[in-house]
Amino acid sequence: MTSFPLLPHTPEYKKAQRQYLKATKNRPPNIDQDWTPFRAAEKRFKARFPPPDLSHVLDLACLDPARDPEIELGRWKGSPTAVESVKISEGAYTIPQIPGLVILPSFISKQRQRDLAQWSLARHARQPNDTNLDVHYVLPEEGLWNSHMKAKDDPQHDIMVQPRASGSELPPLTDAGPRQLINNESGSPETFQTISTTPKPPQAPSPTVRPASVSSLVYKLRWANIGWFYHWGTKQYDFTKGRGVIDDELRSVCNDAVRSIDWTTVHGASDPSEWGTGGPEWETWEQTYEPDAGIVNFYQEKDTLMAHVDRSEICATSPLVSISLGNIAVFLIGGLTRDTEPIPIVLRSGDIIVMSGPACRRAYHGVPRILEGSLPSHLKTESLGDEALKKEWQPYEDYLCTTRININVRQVFPKGFNPYADSNYSAKVLKVKMENDSGVLVDLYVPRKCSATNRLITSKDHASVQISIADVDADGKALNTTTTFALCGQVRSQGEGDDSINRLATKAGLLRNVWSYQK
């Protein structure tokens, strides 16, 4: 385990100092002049040397004497007075600077923390729940963690997981250039139809990944989807896939957190007009809050989550419940732009934060640092008396020593909103199963004005087809470039002539002009 924070005059400190001086030797002196306040804060906490100063970071665990051993063991300590906080009830605090943010320190019991960690790895991070690795690897059906556990018992079970992409079938690599940021449309009842009909083609597997052992891939796991499926390419939910199951235990934790909060104290003084046409929904959250989407994030020590705003939910005010497990994180939350100086908060294992209301849910936030060596003792085998329990928990301790698990759950739709209430909805987002000439089921997604009636799709030697059609004119000609014809492989531009497109869309009517992923 890494011993942090570094202590002055130790060999580790001097080594880190040498590395820092070498890395910054040729750095321009004014490199930070264009940084926003949020970016500057991220840089401070990301820096490995000098170790971040936590004296100005809010650490509410310091108010609880029962957590003193945990704090001393981890050796990272903030301040309970670094930022103004208000105790609204036993174990619940608000931050006046961030209306709608509620912190519940040590809300989850030690046993429940262990249960949630086991659930995250063994039962949730597997099909049918998408993970970051599924698009690139053919993962074991039993789940990555469960295969890893078998390999722990017998190294012969540490199988090599094969990539989905085959180098011989892929086009030559091209320079992708700088990473493109996606500015997705904010979710709301008014934008729901646009979001739900936006084409969401499947991501192509990386052609550069190589076979990897189960045990090595476990540490490359970064997220697992919860509930409604999130499409990372558009940063929107793909409602055509339906909603995944929410675990009963997780649902219980989220409901317990939301119902434990006195929402009148949190939002009672807010302006009702800020809550939109639905009015101040906080008044009924105790009865109406229903978690139905989210993600499990798996952070390794050097991982970060940069400043962002959650804009995908149709409801932009309902509580987002965020659960911390494992190593400590520094959490930053600011305002509606990155120009607002963010507030830094220490989040320890068992802590919950709840982001709610129009201001907090649209605030920039992120996690610039996982604090090394901060795994609490109750997540180690030394805290377990039974030898059988110690043996069972040992692999989890080994993993959590360098990991933070963050489970965050939200409610996608506002109270009373029914996405299927529109009588034309089936024509706007219609998923039709059709059998082509090879007996392969085809997913045909037809938005807005188009109809799927009498559309015959053929794919010949292809395994699957996904099609999305945009608006068309009276002659059946596409009016814009949102039409998508998705297969595995290289993207071809719309209108580019190719006999294979005709083969793939024989008798397809409106599908003559498409974007094609050409095999």
Secondary structure, 3 states (H helix, E strand, C coil): CCCCCCCCCCHHHHHHHHHHHHHCCCCCCCCCCCCCHHHHHHHHHHCCCCCCCCCCCECHHHHCHHHHHHHHHHCCCCECCCCCCEEEECCEEECCCCCCEEEECCCCCHHHHHHHHHHHHHHHCCCCCCECCCCCECCCCCCHHHHHHHHHHCHHHCCEECECCCHHHCCCCCCCCCCCCCCCCCCCCCCHHHHHHCCCCCCCCCCCCCCEEHHHHHHHCCEEEEEECEECCCCEECHHHCECCCCHHHHHHHHHHHHCCCHHHHHCCCCHHHHCCCCCHHHHHHHHCCCCEEEEEEEECCCCEEEECCCCCCCCCCCEEEEEEECEEEEEECCCCCCCCCEEEEECCCCEEEECHHHHCCCCEEEEEEECCCCCHHHCHHHCCCHHHHHHHHHHHHHHCCEEEEEEEECCCCCCCCCCCCCCHHHHCEEEEEECCCCCEEEEEECCCCCCCCCCCCCCCCCCCEEECCCECCCCCECCCCCEEECCCEEECCCCCCHHHHHHCCCCHHHHCCCEEEC
